[in-house]
């Protein structure tokens, strides 16, 4: 049996937000996190998560005449959703006091 991939609290929060909203840009995640995500770290974390295969991203097209940089939208990968489900199951067992060997 292989080990459950590591998932920091920040990564888990990002995956939970993306699972709920399907696709978000970084600053929107900060807004939705109620202060748990910070502007200075969200994009660093998203970059690491993309390297791990937890998120995919695309650039939002700019409307005609718009100025500035287009936003990058992120969505969870199937891998991230499996990892999140495994962590949630492990948490439920822990909270219920179930020993994994007994389950």
C-alpha positions as CSV (number, residue, x, y, z in Angstrom):
1,X,0.0,0.0,0.0
2,X,1.5,3.4,-1.0
3,X,1.6,6.3,1.3
4,X,-1.0,9.1,1.1
5,X,0.6,12.0,-0.8
6,X,1.4,15.0,1.4
7,X,-1.0,17.9,1.4
8,X,-0.3,21.0,3.4
9,X,-3.2,22.9,5.1
10,X,-2.9,25.6,2.5
11,X,-2.9,23.1,-0.4
12,X,-5.9,21.4,1.1
13,X,-7.8,24.7,1.5
14,X,-7.0,25.6,-2.2
15,X,-8.3,22.2,-3.4
16,X,-11.4,22.6,-1.3
17,X,-12.1,26.0,-2.7
18,X,-11.5,24.8,-6.3
19,X,-13.7,21.7,-5.7
20,X,-16.5,24.0,-4.6
21,X,-16.1,26.6,-7.3
22,X,-14.6,24.5,-10.1
23,X,-12.3,27.3,-11.4
24,X,-10.9,30.4,-9.7
25,X,-8.1,32.9,-10.0
26,X,-5.7,33.4,-7.1
27,X,-7.0,36.6,-5.6
28,X,-10.6,35.3,-5.6
29,X,-9.3,32.3,-3.6
30,X,-7.8,34.8,-1.1
31,X,-11.2,36.6,-0.8
32,X,-13.1,33.3,-0.4
33,X,-10.7,32.0,2.2
34,X,-11.8,34.4,5.0
35,X,-8.2,35.4,5.7
36,X,-6.7,31.9,5.7
37,X,-4.9,32.5,2.4
38,X,-2.6,35.5,1.8
39,X,-1.9,37.4,-1.4
40,X,1.8,36.9,-0.9
41,X,1.7,33.1,-0.8
42,X,-1.2,32.0,-2.8
43,X,0.6,32.1,-6.2
44,X,3.7,30.5,-4.8
45,X,1.6,27.7,-3.5
46,X,-0.4,27.4,-6.7
47,X,2.9,27.1,-8.7
48,X,4.1,24.3,-6.4
49,X,0.7,22.6,-6.7
50,X,0.9,22.8,-10.5
51,X,4.3,21.2,-10.4
52,X,2.9,18.3,-8.3
53,X,0.0,17.8,-10.7
54,X,-2.7,19.0,-8.2
55,X,-4.0,22.0,-10.3
56,X,-4.2,23.0,-13.9
57,X,-4.3,26.6,-15.1
58,X,-5.3,28.6,-18.2
59,X,-5.2,32.3,-18.9
60,X,-8.5,34.1,-19.1
61,X,-8.9,35.8,-22.5
62,X,-8.9,39.6,-22.3
63,X,-12.0,41.3,-23.7
64,X,-11.4,43.5,-26.7
65,X,-10.0,46.9,-25.6
66,X,-9.0,45.7,-22.1
67,X,-5.6,46.6,-20.7
68,X,-3.5,44.8,-18.2
69,X,-2.5,41.2,-17.8
70,X,-5.1,38.5,-18.2
71,X,-5.9,36.5,-15.0
72,X,-4.8,32.9,-14.6
73,X,-7.6,30.6,-13.7
74,X,-6.9,27.4,-11.7
75,X,-8.9,24.2,-11.4
76,X,-8.2,20.9,-9.5
77,X,-6.9,17.9,-11.3
78,X,-8.4,14.4,-10.9
79,X,-5.3,13.6,-8.7
80,X,-6.1,16.5,-6.4
81,X,-9.7,15.4,-6.0
82,X,-8.6,11.8,-5.2
83,X,-6.1,13.0,-2.6
84,X,-8.7,15.4,-1.1
85,X,-11.2,12.5,-0.8
86,X,-8.6,10.3,0.8
87,X,-7.7,13.0,3.3
88,X,-11.4,13.6,4.1
89,X,-12.0,9.9,4.6
90,X,-8.9,9.7,6.9
91,X,-10.1,12.8,8.9
92,X,-13.6,11.2,9.2
93,X,-12.1,8.0,10.6
94,X,-9.9,10.0,13.0
95,X,-12.7,12.1,14.3
96,X,-14.9,9.1,14.7
97,X,-12.2,7.3,16.6
98,X,-12.0,4.5,14.1
99,X,-8.7,2.6,13.9
100,X,-7.8,2.2,10.2
101,X,-6.8,-1.5,10.9
102,X,-10.4,-2.1,12.2
103,X,-12.2,-0.5,9.3
